[in-house]
Amino acid sequence: MKLATLRSCREISALVLAREDRVLSFPERLAIRLHFLMCEACPRFEKQVLTMRQAMNNWRHYRGDDSDEPK
């Protein structure tokens, strides 16, 4: 297990994406928080991932007016 040392942007972006599939360990969550304090790009990447997740969730639950189901 890798301790919460300073990690590269590549490693942090991998953790941000992994968080979509699994619960991160405490050292992984801490590494993300520490990295976000020093990096401007990675928090933006996280925001983009969250935006994509919300958009996909909205798309999955979208029901258009042209549906064949009765209202």
TORPA-4810 file (N, C-alpha, C, O; in nm, 3 decimals):
<nodes>
NODE_1_0.085_-0.118_0.000_0.000_0.000_0.000_0.089_0.124_0.000_0.183_0.135_0.079_M
NODE_2_0.060_0.215_-0.088_0.137_0.338_-0.099_0.084_0.440_0.000_-0.035_0.468_0.005_K
NODE_3_0.174_0.496_0.078_0.134_0.596_0.176_0.094_0.725_0.107_0.113_0.741_-0.014_L
NODE_4_0.038_0.817_0.185_-0.011_0.944_0.131_0.106_1.039_0.106_0.113_1.147_0.164_A
NODE_5_0.196_0.998_0.020_0.307_1.084_-0.019_0.262_1.166_-0.140_0.155_1.144_-0.195_T
NODE_6_0.345_1.260_-0.179_0.311_1.340_-0.295_0.309_1.252_-0.419_0.406_1.181_-0.448_L
NODE_7_0.202_1.257_-0.488_0.184_1.174_-0.607_0.175_1.263_-0.730_0.146_1.383_-0.721_R
NODE_8_0.200_1.203_-0.843_0.195_1.277_-0.969_0.049_1.300_-1.010_-0.043_1.236_-0.959_S
NODE_9_0.032_1.392_-1.104_-0.102_1.419_-1.157_-0.160_1.293_-1.223_-0.280_1.268_-1.214_C
NODE_10_-0.076_1.216_-1.286_-0.121_1.091_-1.350_-0.177_0.995_-1.246_-0.282_0.933_-1.267_R
NODE_11_-0.108_0.982_-1.134_-0.155_0.892_-1.028_-0.284_0.944_-0.965_-0.375_0.866_-0.936_E
NODE_12_-0.291_1.074_-0.945_-0.412_1.132_-0.885_-0.532_1.119_-0.978_-0.642_1.088_-0.933_I
NODE_13_-0.511_1.142_-1.106_-0.623_1.127_-1.200_-0.670_0.982_-1.205_-0.789_0.956_-1.221_S
NODE_14_-0.578_0.888_-1.192_-0.616_0.746_-1.187_-0.699_0.717_-1.061_-0.795_0.640_-1.067_A
NODE_15_-0.663_0.779_-0.949_-0.741_0.761_-0.826_-0.879_0.824_-0.838_-0.977_0.767_-0.791_L
NODE_16_-0.886_0.941_-0.900_-1.016_1.007_-0.919_-1.107_0.917_-1.003_-1.226_0.904_-0.973_V
NODE_17_-1.053_0.856_-1.105_-1.132_0.765_-1.188_-1.164_0.636_-1.114_-1.274_0.582_-1.129_L
NODE_18_-1.070_0.584_-1.034_-1.093_0.461_-0.959_-1.204_0.480_-0.856_-1.276_0.386_-0.823_A
NODE_19_-1.218_0.603_-0.807_-1.321_0.633_-0.708_-1.461_0.612_-0.766_-1.557_0.594_-0.690_R
NODE_20_-1.473_0.613_-0.897_-1.603_0.586_-0.960_-1.642_0.438_-0.946_-1.760_0.405_-0.951_E
NODE_21_-1.542_0.351_-0.929_-1.567_0.207_-0.927_-1.555_0.143_-0.790_-1.610_0.035_-0.765_D
NODE_22_-1.482_0.207_-0.700_-1.459_0.145_-0.570_-1.439_0.253_-0.464_-1.417_0.370_-0.495_R
NODE_23_-1.447_0.210_-0.339_-1.422_0.300_-0.227_-1.271_0.307_-0.207_-1.204_0.204_-0.196_V
NODE_24_-1.219_0.429_-0.203_-1.076_0.447_-0.186_-1.038_0.432_-0.039_-1.117_0.460_0.051_L
NODE_25_-0.916_0.386_-0.017_-0.865_0.375_0.120_-0.836_0.514_0.175_-0.830_0.612_0.100_S
NODE_26_-0.818_0.522_0.306_-0.787_0.650_0.368_-0.660_0.712_0.310_-0.662_0.831_0.278_F
NODE_27_-0.549_0.637_0.296_-0.429_0.698_0.237_-0.450_0.749_0.094_-0.391_0.850_0.056_P
NODE_28_-0.533_0.682_0.017_-0.563_0.728_-0.119_-0.643_0.857_-0.116_-0.614_0.950_-0.192_E
NODE_29_-0.742_0.865_-0.029_-0.822_0.987_-0.017_-0.736_1.104_0.032_-0.751_1.217_-0.014_R
NODE_30_-0.647_1.075_0.126_-0.558_1.178_0.178_-0.462_1.226_0.070_-0.434_1.346_0.060_L
NODE_31_-0.411_1.135_-0.011_-0.321_1.172_-0.120_-0.391_1.267_-0.218_-0.330_1.363_-0.265_A
NODE_32_-0.517_1.239_-0.248_-0.593_1.327_-0.338_-0.607_1.466_-0.276_-0.583_1.566_-0.343_I
NODE_33_-0.645_1.472_-0.151_-0.664_1.602_-0.085_-0.535_1.682_-0.081_-0.535_1.802_-0.109_R
NODE_34_-0.424_1.617_-0.046_-0.295_1.687_-0.041_-0.255_1.738_-0.179_-0.207_1.850_-0.193_L
NODE_35_-0.276_1.656_-0.279_-0.240_1.695_-0.416_-0.325_1.813_-0.462_-0.274_1.904_-0.527_H
NODE_36_-0.454_1.811_-0.430_-0.544_1.918_-0.471_-0.503_2.053_-0.412_-0.534_2.157_-0.470_F
NODE_37_-0.436_2.051_-0.298_-0.391_2.177_-0.237_-0.283_2.245_-0.318_-0.266_2.367_-0.311_L
NODE_38_-0.208_2.166_-0.397_-0.094_2.220_-0.471_-0.116_2.228_-0.622_-0.037_2.292_-0.692_M
NODE_39_-0.219_2.165_-0.671_-0.238_2.153_-0.816_-0.369_2.219_-0.856_-0.471_2.203_-0.789_C
NODE_40_-0.365_2.293_-0.966_-0.488_2.356_-1.016_-0.561_2.267_-1.116_-0.683_2.273_-1.127_E
NODE_41_-0.487_2.185_-1.189_-0.547_2.106_-1.297_-0.627_1.987_-1.246_-0.734_1.957_-1.299_A
NODE_42_-0.579_1.920_-1.145_-0.647_1.798_-1.098_-0.785_1.824_-1.039_-0.876_1.745_-1.064_C
NODE_43_-0.804_1.930_-0.962_-0.942_1.958_-0.917_-1.036_1.987_-1.034_-1.154_1.953_-1.029_P
NODE_44_-0.984_2.051_-1.139_-1.067_2.074_-1.259_-1.103_1.941_-1.324_-1.215_1.922_-1.370_R
NODE_45_-1.006_1.849_-1.328_-1.032_1.717_-1.385_-1.140_1.646_-1.304_-1.231_1.585_-1.360_F
NODE_46_-1.131_1.654_-1.171_-1.232_1.592_-1.086_-1.370_1.651_-1.115_-1.469_1.579_-1.123_E
NODE_47_-1.376_1.783_-1.131_-1.504_1.848_-1.161_-1.560_1.800_-1.295_-1.681_1.781_-1.308_K
NODE_48_-1.472_1.780_-1.394_-1.516_1.730_-1.523_-1.570_1.588_-1.511_-1.671_1.554_-1.574_Q
NODE_49_-1.505_1.505_-1.431_-1.551_1.368_-1.410_-1.689_1.369_-1.344_-1.778_1.295_-1.384_V
NODE_50_-1.705_1.454_-1.243_-1.834_1.463_-1.176_-1.943_1.514_-1.270_-2.057_1.468_-1.264_L
NODE_51_-1.908_1.609_-1.357_-2.004_1.660_-1.456_-2.045_1.549_-1.552_-2.163_1.535_-1.585_T
NODE_52_-1.947_1.471_-1.597_-1.980_1.359_-1.688_-2.067_1.256_-1.619_-2.159_1.201_-1.680_M
NODE_53_-2.038_1.228_-1.491_-2.120_1.130_-1.417_-2.263_1.180_-1.407_-2.357_1.103_-1.428_R
NODE_54_-2.281_1.309_-1.374_-2.415_1.365_-1.363_-2.487_1.364_-1.497_-2.606_1.332_-1.503_Q
NODE_55_-2.417_1.397_-1.605_-2.477_1.396_-1.738_-2.521_1.255_-1.777_-2.629_1.237_-1.834_A
NODE_56_-2.438_1.156_-1.747_-2.475_1.017_-1.780_-2.594_0.973_-1.696_-2.682_0.901_-1.745_M
NODE_57_-2.598_1.015_-1.570_-2.711_0.981_-1.485_-2.839_1.044_-1.538_-2.944_0.980_-1.541_N
NODE_58_-2.829_1.170_-1.580_-2.946_1.236_-1.639_-2.990_1.167_-1.768_-3.109_1.151_-1.792_N
NODE_59_-2.895_1.126_-1.849_-2.926_1.059_-1.975_-2.995_0.925_-1.950_-3.089_0.889_-2.020_W
NODE_60_-2.948_0.852_-1.850_-3.009_0.723_-1.818_-3.154_0.738_-1.775_-3.237_0.651_-1.802_R
NODE_61_-3.186_0.848_-1.710_-3.321_0.869_-1.658_-3.405_0.962_-1.746_-3.514_1.003_-1.707_H
NODE_62_-3.354_0.994_-1.864_-3.426_1.084_-1.953_-3.547_1.013_-2.012_-3.541_0.896_-2.051_Y
NODE_63_-3.655_1.086_-2.017_-3.777_1.033_-2.080_-3.828_1.143_-2.172_-3.882_1.244_-2.125_R
NODE_64_-3.811_1.124_-2.299_-3.851_1.224_-2.396_-4.000_1.228_-2.416_-4.072_1.137_-2.374_G
NODE_65_-4.048_1.334_-2.480_-4.191_1.349_-2.507_-4.242_1.250_-2.609_-4.362_1.224_-2.617_D
NODE_66_-4.152_1.193_-2.688_-4.195_1.099_-2.793_-4.195_0.955_-2.746_-4.190_0.863_-2.828_D
NODE_67_-4.198_0.933_-2.615_-4.198_0.795_-2.565_-4.333_0.729_-2.595_-4.435_0.797_-2.603_S
NODE_68_-4.331_0.597_-2.609_-4.452_0.521_-2.639_-4.534_0.490_-2.514_-4.647_0.443_-2.524_D
NODE_69_-4.476_0.518_-2.397_-4.546_0.488_-2.273_-4.653_0.593_-2.245_-4.633_0.712_-2.272_E
NODE_70_-4.766_0.551_-2.192_-4.870_0.649_-2.158_-4.824_0.737_-2.043_-4.747_0.696_-1.957_P
NODE_71_-4.873_0.860_-2.044_-4.835_0.956_-1.939_-4.923_0.947_-1.820_-4.904_1.021_-1.723_K
</nodes>
